[in-house]
């Protein structure tokens, strides 16, 4: 049987058009999100993950699309979100968290796939998208 991992991640944009990022202990700077748990709604999963990883509560304002990592059997669902409350805090999954301009975010994120996911999520004219890596 083929087993896929389903994740849900968000591009969270504040009122200053800054992007919420977290620094993962292994992957470095990335967009917040994580694995959808059994019997969990995909949209609820991203709200939970963003809160756990960054301390920020978000509203989902749109569905962006799907990126599939073929070699790792992972499907990532991408959402646009806006912060509603909470304050930035780190967790075991985030060494640092913060809001950054798009330019800063693209410099901080070292993984090219993560950069591409951020850019395609911001390109709302092409939603919903489907890309594979």
C-alpha positions as CSV (number, residue, x, y, z in Angstrom):
1,X,0.0,0.0,0.0
2,X,1.2,3.5,-0.9
3,X,1.5,5.8,2.1
4,X,1.3,9.6,1.5
5,X,2.0,12.2,4.1
6,X,-0.4,15.2,3.9
7,X,0.8,18.5,5.2
8,X,-0.9,21.9,5.5
9,X,1.1,25.2,5.4
10,X,0.4,28.9,5.3
11,X,1.7,32.1,3.9
12,X,0.6,34.4,6.7
13,X,0.7,38.1,5.7
14,X,0.4,40.9,8.3
15,X,-1.0,44.4,7.7
16,X,2.5,45.6,6.7
17,X,2.7,42.9,3.9
18,X,5.3,41.0,5.9
19,X,5.5,37.2,5.8
20,X,5.5,34.9,8.9
21,X,8.5,32.6,9.0
22,X,9.9,30.1,11.5
23,X,13.4,28.7,11.7
24,X,13.2,24.9,11.8
25,X,16.1,23.2,13.7
26,X,16.9,21.0,10.7
27,X,15.6,22.8,7.5
28,X,16.2,26.4,8.5
29,X,13.8,29.2,7.7
30,X,10.5,28.1,6.2
31,X,6.8,28.8,6.1
32,X,4.9,27.5,9.1
33,X,2.8,24.3,8.8
34,X,2.9,20.6,9.5
35,X,1.4,17.2,9.2
36,X,-2.4,16.8,9.1
37,X,-3.3,14.3,11.8
38,X,-5.7,11.4,11.5
39,X,-9.4,12.6,11.5
40,X,-8.3,16.2,11.3
41,X,-9.7,18.8,8.9
42,X,-6.9,20.1,6.6
43,X,-7.8,23.7,7.1
44,X,-7.9,23.3,10.9
45,X,-4.5,21.6,10.8
46,X,-2.8,24.6,9.4
47,X,-4.4,26.9,12.0
48,X,-3.2,24.6,14.8
49,X,0.3,24.2,13.3
50,X,0.8,27.9,12.9
51,X,-0.3,28.5,16.5
52,X,2.0,25.7,17.9
53,X,5.0,26.8,15.9
54,X,4.8,30.6,16.1
55,X,2.3,31.6,18.8
56,X,0.1,33.4,16.2
57,X,-3.6,32.7,15.7
58,X,-4.6,33.1,12.0
59,X,-7.7,33.3,9.9
60,X,-7.5,31.4,6.6
61,X,-8.3,33.9,3.7
62,X,-7.8,31.6,0.7
63,X,-6.6,28.3,-0.7
64,X,-3.4,28.6,-2.8
65,X,-2.8,25.1,-4.2
66,X,-0.8,21.9,-3.8
67,X,2.8,21.0,-4.0
68,X,3.8,17.4,-4.3
69,X,7.3,16.1,-3.2
70,X,7.5,13.0,-5.4
71,X,10.6,11.4,-3.8
72,X,9.2,11.8,-0.3
73,X,5.6,10.9,-1.0
74,X,4.4,14.2,0.6
75,X,1.5,16.4,-0.6
76,X,1.5,19.9,0.8
77,X,-1.7,22.0,0.9
78,X,-1.0,25.7,0.9
79,X,-3.2,28.5,2.3
80,X,-3.1,32.3,2.6
81,X,-3.7,33.5,6.2
82,X,-3.8,36.7,8.2
83,X,-2.8,37.0,11.9
84,X,-5.7,37.7,14.2
85,X,-4.0,37.6,17.6
86,X,-1.3,36.0,19.7
87,X,2.3,36.9,20.1
88,X,5.4,35.5,18.5
89,X,6.9,32.6,20.4
90,X,9.3,29.8,19.6
91,X,8.7,26.0,20.2
92,X,10.6,22.8,19.8
93,X,9.9,23.1,16.0
94,X,10.9,26.8,15.7
95,X,14.2,28.2,17.0
96,X,13.2,31.7,15.9
97,X,10.0,33.2,14.5
98,X,9.2,36.6,12.9
99,X,7.5,38.6,10.3
100,X,9.8,39.6,7.3
101,X,9.4,41.5,4.1
102,X,9.2,39.3,0.9
103,X,12.8,40.3,0.1
104,X,14.1,39.3,3.5
105,X,12.1,36.1,3.5
106,X,13.6,35.0,0.2
107,X,17.1,35.7,1.5
108,X,16.5,33.8,4.8
109,X,14.9,30.7,3.1
110,X,17.8,28.6,1.8
111,X,15.8,25.7,0.3
112,X,14.9,26.5,-3.4
113,X,11.7,24.5,-3.2
114,X,10.5,26.5,-0.2
115,X,11.3,29.7,-2.1
116,X,9.3,28.5,-5.1
117,X,6.3,27.6,-2.8
118,X,6.3,31.0,-1.2
119,X,6.4,32.8,-4.6
120,X,3.7,30.7,-6.1
121,X,1.5,31.2,-3.0
122,X,1.9,35.0,-3.4
123,X,0.9,34.8,-7.1
124,X,-2.8,34.8,-6.5
125,X,-3.6,35.0,-10.3
126,X,-2.5,31.4,-10.6
127,X,-4.5,29.9,-7.8
128,X,-5.2,27.1,-7.3
129,X,-1.8,25.7,-8.4
130,X,-0.4,22.2,-8.6
131,X,3.4,21.8,-8.7
132,X,5.7,18.8,-8.2
133,X,9.3,18.6,-7.0
